[in-house]
Amino acid sequence: MILGIGIDLVEIDRFKAWTDYSKDKLLKLFSESEVEYCLENSKKSAERLAARFATREAFYKAFSQMAPDNDIPFLELCKLVKISANKKGAPLLLANWPIIRQKTDLSLDPEPLCWISITHTSKQATAMVIIEKRD
């Protein structure tokens, strides 16, 4: 059963300046491994940051559908998710459900599944997140 769906689209140009941000500033939103990945290739840094930001926005929207009465702030929720990749390179969204459960008083047993899709052009990055109840 689908608990929430979110989608977001961002302009990559908005994130070009982010490539000059300090690591500490980027760590307020992204995980250490994400910051390292995004900055390892300067030609792709802006699109990688944009895609991860769009994913967080999409997750926030899906989470807000799943739990409309919870008011966890966007930035706080952002720190509780991480975008990684599986063995074939497909994106994975890893949510820290135990901490989310503590901060929201949600009953998340078993922990929901998160499905994501990320794509971009030279100008825009789009992400979609589906939160699904685990059987």
C-alpha positions as CSV (number, residue, x, y, z in Angstrom):
1,M,0.0,0.0,0.0
2,I,1.3,3.4,-0.9
3,L,1.6,5.8,2.0
4,G,2.8,8.9,0.2
5,I,4.1,10.1,-3.2
6,G,6.3,13.2,-3.8
7,I,7.9,14.7,-6.8
8,D,10.1,17.7,-7.2
9,L,11.9,19.6,-10.0
10,V,14.7,22.1,-9.5
11,E,16.8,24.2,-11.8
12,I,20.4,23.1,-11.8
13,D,21.7,26.6,-12.2
14,R,20.4,27.4,-8.6
15,F,23.0,24.9,-7.3
16,K,26.1,26.2,-9.2
17,A,26.9,28.5,-6.3
18,W,26.5,25.6,-3.9
19,T,29.7,24.0,-5.3
20,D,31.6,26.8,-3.6
21,Y,29.9,26.4,-0.2
22,S,32.0,25.1,2.7
23,K,31.7,21.4,3.5
24,D,30.3,22.4,6.9
25,K,27.5,24.3,5.2
26,L,26.7,21.4,2.8
27,L,26.6,19.0,5.8
28,K,23.7,20.9,7.2
29,L,21.6,19.3,4.5
30,F,23.5,16.4,3.0
31,S,25.4,13.4,4.5
32,E,29.2,13.3,4.4
33,S,29.2,10.6,1.7
34,E,26.8,12.6,-0.4
35,V,29.0,15.8,-0.2
36,E,32.1,13.8,-1.1
37,Y,30.3,12.2,-4.1
38,C,28.8,15.5,-5.3
39,L,32.1,17.4,-5.1
40,E,34.4,14.7,-6.6
41,N,33.6,15.7,-10.2
42,S,33.4,19.5,-10.5
43,K,31.6,19.3,-13.9
44,K,28.8,17.3,-12.3
45,S,28.7,18.9,-8.8
46,A,25.7,21.2,-9.4
47,E,23.6,18.5,-11.0
48,R,24.4,16.0,-8.3
49,L,23.6,18.6,-5.5
50,A,20.4,19.5,-7.4
51,A,19.3,15.9,-7.7
52,R,19.8,15.2,-4.0
53,F,18.0,18.4,-3.0
54,A,15.1,17.5,-5.3
55,T,15.0,14.0,-3.7
56,R,14.8,15.5,-0.3
57,E,11.9,17.8,-1.4
58,A,10.1,14.9,-2.9
59,F,10.6,12.8,0.2
60,Y,9.3,15.6,2.4
61,K,6.2,15.8,0.2
62,A,5.7,12.0,0.3
63,F,6.2,12.0,4.1
64,S,3.7,14.9,4.5
65,Q,1.1,12.8,2.7
66,M,2.0,9.8,4.8
67,A,1.9,11.8,8.1
68,P,-0.2,15.0,7.5
69,D,-0.5,15.8,11.2
70,N,3.3,15.8,11.9
71,D,5.1,19.0,11.5
72,I,8.8,17.9,11.4
73,P,10.7,20.8,9.8
74,F,12.1,20.3,6.3
75,L,15.7,20.7,7.3
76,E,15.4,18.4,10.2
77,L,13.9,15.7,8.0
78,C,16.5,16.2,5.4
79,K,19.3,15.3,7.8
80,L,17.5,12.0,8.4
81,V,17.7,10.7,4.8
82,K,20.6,9.9,2.6
83,I,20.9,9.1,-1.1
84,S,23.1,6.2,-1.9
85,A,23.4,3.7,-4.8
86,N,22.9,0.0,-5.1
87,K,25.5,-2.3,-6.7
88,K,24.3,-1.4,-10.2
89,G,24.4,2.3,-9.5
90,A,20.6,2.8,-9.1
91,P,19.7,5.4,-6.5
92,L,18.6,4.4,-3.0
93,L,16.9,6.6,-0.4
94,L,18.0,5.5,3.1
95,A,15.7,7.0,5.8
96,N,16.6,6.9,9.5
97,W,13.2,5.6,10.5
98,P,14.1,5.0,14.2
99,I,14.9,8.7,14.6
100,I,11.9,9.8,12.5
101,R,9.7,7.7,14.7
102,Q,11.1,9.4,17.8
103,K,10.6,12.9,16.4
104,T,7.1,12.3,15.1
105,D,5.5,9.7,17.4
106,L,4.6,7.7,14.3
107,S,4.0,4.0,14.5
108,L,6.5,2.8,11.8
109,D,6.6,-0.9,12.4
110,P,7.7,-2.4,10.1
111,E,9.6,0.5,8.6
112,P,8.2,1.7,5.3
113,L,10.0,1.2,2.0
114,C,11.2,4.2,0.0
115,W,11.3,4.0,-3.8
116,I,13.0,6.8,-5.7
117,S,13.7,7.8,-9.3
118,I,16.1,10.7,-10.2
119,T,16.7,12.2,-13.6
120,H,18.1,15.4,-15.0
121,T,18.8,17.3,-18.1
122,S,21.5,19.9,-18.5
123,K,19.1,22.4,-16.9
124,Q,16.8,20.6,-14.5
125,A,16.8,17.8,-12.0
126,T,13.7,15.8,-11.0
127,A,13.1,13.3,-8.3
128,M,10.2,11.1,-7.4
129,V,9.7,9.3,-4.0
130,I,7.1,6.7,-3.1
131,I,6.8,5.6,0.5
132,E,5.2,2.2,0.7
133,K,4.0,0.1,3.6
134,R,6.0,-3.0,4.0
135,D,4.1,-6.3,4.2
